[in-house]
């Protein structure tokens, strides 16, 4: 089976880091590049974390591309060490000796030119880096990519940084709005789906017991830190949602989801609804041009997600 080529935009961060582990272990995915930007941690720390994870997988051929250092608005970016740890990997401090070669964002366009319709862009971080790529290259070049899988937003459920907004879109709503306006065939994975991607300590213990790959001890350490934080955030929770794995799971399990085709818009103004996602879910929504419609994930087969997560994360390297 031919592996799906992926260019991953992220800001690791614990859930982003688990997504990177999952992508590098997944035999159906071929990660050709990782764009590391600010978000859960500063851009420089995100890059060091990315390089560390790539080194553990002995995947030195994967290029690391420098993403954004802050939102398009230039606003101050808050970080959340109580959730992700000071360095973004919970209690783990990556070795300072491991520093990947950071390439210019022009490499994004070279990858698009090289792989064209074979490549799918997955963005599980702030939308800033992808918005910059659209501004620099233009819609025609960027939309050579057939799909953009984006983790962000919230429909029918509360946000996770404000009552209305999810963290990625709230962190730079101007960038998120730009991406969803310019990208064709965007597939959005909001909190109403990713909140259900719960991994429990029992599942992690089952994974790490196999001792099959160098990621497993790291997974145990960062997950335990993450789970402790979620117990404070969501009292009574049995596990932690691994939001950023969901779009990668969807790439190779498209029939595990149900989607609605609607145009997604982002509230960009300051106020209580900053970063909120808006779509017309009325029985007869207003007609929109086909090219403006996005795919919104509404449901996910949780059992398949867990089966796949265990299978991938116990794979030998």
NORZIWO-V483417 format. One record per backbone hydrogen bond with DSSP energy under -0.5 kcal/mol. NH is the residue of the N-H (numbers start at 0). CO is the residue of the C=O. Records with the same first field share a line. If there is no record, write none. Layout:
BEGIN
NH = CO + CO
END
This chain:
BEGIN
3 = 27
4 = 2 + 117
5 = 29
6 = 119
7 = 5 + 32
8 = 6 + 121
9 = 34
16 = 12
17 = 13
18 = 14
19 = 15
20 = 16
21 = 17
22 = 18
23 = 19
24 = 20
25 = 21
28 = 25
29 = 3
30 = 28
31 = 5 + 29
32 = 5
33 = 62
34 = 7
35 = 33 + 64
36 = 9 + 34
37 = 67
38 = 40
39 = 10
45 = 41
46 = 42
47 = 43
48 = 44
49 = 45
50 = 46
51 = 47
52 = 48
53 = 49
54 = 50
55 = 51
56 = 52
57 = 54
58 = 53
61 = 58
62 = 31 + 60
63 = 100
64 = 33 + 62
65 = 102
66 = 35
73 = 70
77 = 75
79 = 39
82 = 79
83 = 79
84 = 80
87 = 84
89 = 83
91 = 88
93 = 91
97 = 94
98 = 96
101 = 99
102 = 63 + 100
106 = 103
107 = 104
108 = 104 + 105
109 = 105
110 = 106
111 = 107
112 = 108
113 = 109
114 = 110
115 = 111
117 = 114
118 = 115
119 = 4
120 = 146
121 = 6
122 = 148
123 = 8 + 121
125 = 37
126 = 167
130 = 126
131 = 127
132 = 128
133 = 129
134 = 130
135 = 131
136 = 132
137 = 133
141 = 137
142 = 138
143 = 140
144 = 141
145 = 118
147 = 184
148 = 120
149 = 147 + 186
150 = 122
151 = 149 + 188
158 = 162
159 = 164
160 = 161 + 164
161 = 164
169 = 165
170 = 166
171 = 167
172 = 169
175 = 171
176 = 172
177 = 173
178 = 174
179 = 175
180 = 176
181 = 177
182 = 178
186 = 147
187 = 185 + 294
188 = 149
189 = 187
190 = 152
192 = 189
193 = 189
194 = 190
195 = 192
196 = 193
197 = 195
198 = 239
200 = 237
203 = 199
204 = 200
205 = 201
206 = 202
207 = 203
208 = 204
209 = 206
210 = 207
215 = 212
217 = 213
218 = 214
219 = 215
220 = 216
221 = 217
222 = 218
223 = 219
224 = 220
225 = 221
226 = 222
227 = 223
228 = 224
229 = 225
230 = 226
231 = 227 + 228
232 = 228
233 = 229
236 = 233
239 = 198
241 = 196
242 = 240
244 = 241
245 = 241 + 242
248 = 244
249 = 245
250 = 246
251 = 247 + 248
252 = 248
255 = 252
256 = 253
257 = 298
259 = 295
261 = 259 + 293
263 = 261
264 = 277
266 = 275
267 = 265
273 = 270
274 = 266
275 = 272
277 = 264
280 = 278
284 = 281
291 = 288
292 = 289
293 = 261
294 = 185
295 = 259 + 293
296 = 187 + 294
297 = 257
298 = 257
300 = 255
301 = 299
304 = 300
305 = 301
306 = 302
307 = 303
308 = 304
309 = 305
310 = 306
311 = 307
312 = 308
313 = 309
314 = 311
316 = 211
END
